[in-house]
Amino acid sequence: MKKTITTIALVTLSGSAFAQSGLDIDRAYAAELRADASTRSSLLGSAGSAIDAEIFTQFRYTYDSVDEVTTTTLGDNDTTVGFSAPRTQVRLNGAVEGTDITGHVSFDFGGAFNHTAGTGAGGAVLRDAYAAWGIDDNWTFLFGQMKNPFSYESNVAPEFSQGVERSLTNSFFDAGYGQGIALNYSDDEWKFTAFLSDGFNSANTFYNSAAESDISITGRLDWLISGNWDQFNDFASWQGSNTGFRVGAGIHWSQAGDTNPAGTVIDTATVTAWTVDGQYEGDGWGVFASYQSTNVDNDLVAGGSADQTDNGLVFQGNMFLTEQFEMFARYDMIMLDDDVNAITPLAATDDDAYSTFTVGFNYYLVPESYAARFSMDVSFGLDDTSGLNARSFGDAGTTGYIGGIPASATVESDLMIRGQFSLLF
C-alpha cells in the first residue's frame, strides 16, 4: 500500500508540472542561458566589469526499495522515501577591468555529494574558485580550484545533465574538483586541456594534506567532427537541431606518498586512469557512450605492492516527442577487479560487475530552455552491491549516493523512483 501511494503521489506531481506549461519565463533570457552555456561548462568566462550572479537549485523526491541478501542490517526497513535538495549552487563571475582576466567562484549548499552536516547538507561548500586569463582567441590559462577536465559526463553542468542525476558509473569514477593550474586550447575543431593539480577529489585541501598527490597531471582532448561546440554542452538535442558528432578522450596520472605526511601502511600510491567517449546529436534525438578505467597501485611500507583496475561504461539515448517533452534511457555498468591481490579483494560470493538501467523523461517548461525543468526517472540496480560498497573511488559514495541505503547493507537489487524540479536563474 505504501508503495502504491508513493507512486500515485509521484504521478500527481508529474501532472502538476505539466499544468504549468504556460509559465511566463522570458524567452530572450532563455536564449541568453543557451548562449552562455559554453562559457560555464568549458571553464572560460566572459569579460565584463560587473559581478554576474547565477543560482541553480534542485528539489527532489526519492522512493528507494531494495532486496537485501540477508536481513541482518535493514530488517523490515528496506524502503526509504523522502524529499531532498541535492544541489543549491550560487555562482559568481566577474572580470578585472582593463585586462583579459576573469574570476569565477561557486558555492554548493546541497547534499548531492557530501551527506554529513556542514559539508554540503545545508552548509556552504566551495566548488569553483579560479581565474581565467585569455591569452588570445585560442589559449586560456587558468589557476585556482576547478572541475577536473578528465570526464565528459562529469563536466556537463548539473543543469544540463540528462534526467534526475548523472550515471552511477560517473559517481564511482568521478575525478571531482582539484587545485592547480590549467592550460586550455580551443578552436572550431579541437579542444584540449592540460591540468597540473593536487589530484582527483582534492578540493578544499591545504598544501600539506595527506589527501593530496605529490604530482598529478590530467589531459583531455576533444574533436568536433561535425556541428558546433555549443551543441555538446548538454545531452539534449532540440527538435530542428542540426546534426553533430564529437569524440573525446582523457588521461590521468598521479603519485602520492613522497612529500605529503608518510602513511603507516602505504609508502607510495600511483593512480592511472583513462577514458574515451562519443556523442551524436540529430534532429530531436541524441546518443552518448563512454568507457573509463582507473588503476590504483600501492607500494606498501612493509614491502610488496597491491593494485587493482576497475572499469566502467555508459550508454545513453534521448528523444524529444514534442518540443518540450523528452524521453531518455541509460544503461551503465561498473566492472570491479576481482584479483585476489587487489587492494580491496572481493569475497568469493561478491559480484564483480554492477549494472544499472534507468528510464525517464524531462519536461521543459519553456521550449529549448533549462530555466525550469521537471524530470522523473525509474532506476533498477540489477546486482549485488557487496563489492561495490567497499570500492567507492569518486567524489561520492555509491549505493548511499544513489539511494538512502546504508553502505553496510548487502543489497542484491534496487528499485528507485525519483521526481525532481530544477530552476536556473
Secondary structure as the mmCIF struct_conf table of DSSP 4:
data_model
#
loop_
_struct_conf.conf_type_id
_struct_conf.id
_struct_conf.beg_label_comp_id
_struct_conf.beg_label_asym_id
_struct_conf.beg_label_seq_id
_struct_conf.end_label_comp_id
_struct_conf.end_label_asym_id
_struct_conf.end_label_seq_id
HELX_RH_AL_P HELX_RH_AL_P1 LYS A 2 ALA A 19
TURN_TY1_P TURN_TY1_P1 GLN A 20 GLY A 22
HELX_RH_AL_P HELX_RH_AL_P2 ARG A 27 SER A 41
TURN_TY1_P TURN_TY1_P2 SER A 42 LEU A 43
HELX_LH_PP_P HELX_LH_PP_P1 GLY A 45 ALA A 47
BEND BEND1 SER A 49 ALA A 50
STRN STRN1 ASP A 52 GLU A 68
BEND BEND2 VAL A 69 LEU A 74
TURN_TY1_P TURN_TY1_P3 GLY A 75 ASP A 76
STRN STRN2 THR A 79 SER A 84
STRN STRN3 THR A 88 ALA A 95
TURN_TY1_P TURN_TY1_P4 GLU A 97 GLY A 98
BEND BEND3 THR A 99 ASP A 100
STRN STRN4 ILE A 101 ASP A 108
BEND BEND4 GLY A 110 GLY A 110
BEND BEND5 ALA A 112 PHE A 113
BEND BEND6 THR A 116 THR A 116
TURN_TY1_P TURN_TY1_P5 ALA A 117 GLY A 120
BEND BEND7 ALA A 121 GLY A 123
STRN STRN5 VAL A 125 GLY A 134
BEND BEND8 ASP A 136 ASN A 138
STRN STRN6 TRP A 139 LYS A 147
BEND BEND9 PRO A 149 PHE A 150
HELX_RH_AL_P HELX_RH_AL_P3 TYR A 152 ASN A 155
BEND BEND10 VAL A 156 VAL A 156
HELX_RH_3T_P HELX_RH_3T_P1 PRO A 158 PHE A 160
BEND BEND11 SER A 161 GLU A 165
HELX_RH_AL_P HELX_RH_AL_P4 LEU A 168 PHE A 173
STRN STRN7 TYR A 177 SER A 186
BEND BEND12 ASP A 188 GLU A 189
STRN STRN8 TRP A 190 SER A 197
BEND BEND13 ASP A 198 ASP A 198
TURN_TY1_P TURN_TY1_P6 PHE A 200 ASN A 201
TURN_TY1_P TURN_TY1_P7 ALA A 203 ASN A 204
TURN_TY1_P TURN_TY1_P8 TYR A 207 ASN A 208
TURN_TY1_P TURN_TY1_P9 ALA A 210 ALA A 211
BEND BEND14 GLU A 212 GLU A 212
BEND BEND15 ASP A 214 ASP A 214
STRN STRN9 ILE A 215 SER A 226
BEND BEND16 GLY A 227 GLY A 227
HELX_RH_3T_P HELX_RH_3T_P2 TRP A 229 ASN A 233
BEND BEND17 ASP A 234 PHE A 235
TURN_TY1_P TURN_TY1_P10 GLN A 239 GLY A 240
HELX_LH_PP_P HELX_LH_PP_P2 SER A 241 THR A 243
STRN STRN10 GLY A 244 ALA A 256
BEND BEND18 GLY A 257 ASN A 260
HELX_LH_PP_P HELX_LH_PP_P3 PRO A 261 GLY A 263
BEND BEND19 THR A 264 VAL A 265
STRN STRN11 ILE A 266 GLU A 281
BEND BEND20 ASP A 283 GLY A 284
STRN STRN12 TRP A 285 LEU A 300
TURN_TY1_P TURN_TY1_P11 VAL A 301 ALA A 302
BEND BEND21 GLY A 303 GLY A 303
STRN STRN13 SER A 305 PHE A 320
BEND BEND22 LEU A 321 GLN A 324
STRN STRN14 PHE A 325 MET A 335
TURN_TY1_P TURN_TY1_P12 VAL A 340 ASN A 341
BEND BEND23 ALA A 342 THR A 344
HELX_LH_PP_P HELX_LH_PP_P4 PRO A 345 ALA A 347
TURN_TY1_P TURN_TY1_P13 ALA A 348 THR A 349
BEND BEND24 ASP A 350 ASP A 350
BEND BEND25 ASP A 352 ASP A 352
STRN STRN15 ALA A 353 TYR A 364
BEND BEND26 LEU A 365 VAL A 366
TURN_TY1_P TURN_TY1_P14 PRO A 367 GLU A 368
BEND BEND27 ALA A 371 ALA A 371
STRN STRN16 ALA A 372 GLY A 381
BEND BEND28 ASP A 383 ASP A 383
HELX_RH_AL_P HELX_RH_AL_P5 SER A 386 ALA A 390
TURN_TY1_P TURN_TY1_P15 ARG A 391 ARG A 391
BEND BEND29 GLY A 394 ALA A 396
BEND BEND30 THR A 398 THR A 398
HELX_RH_AL_P HELX_RH_AL_P6 THR A 399 ILE A 402
BEND BEND31 GLY A 403 GLY A 404
TURN_TY1_P TURN_TY1_P16 ALA A 407 SER A 408
BEND BEND32 ALA A 409 ALA A 409
STRN STRN17 VAL A 411 LEU A 424
#
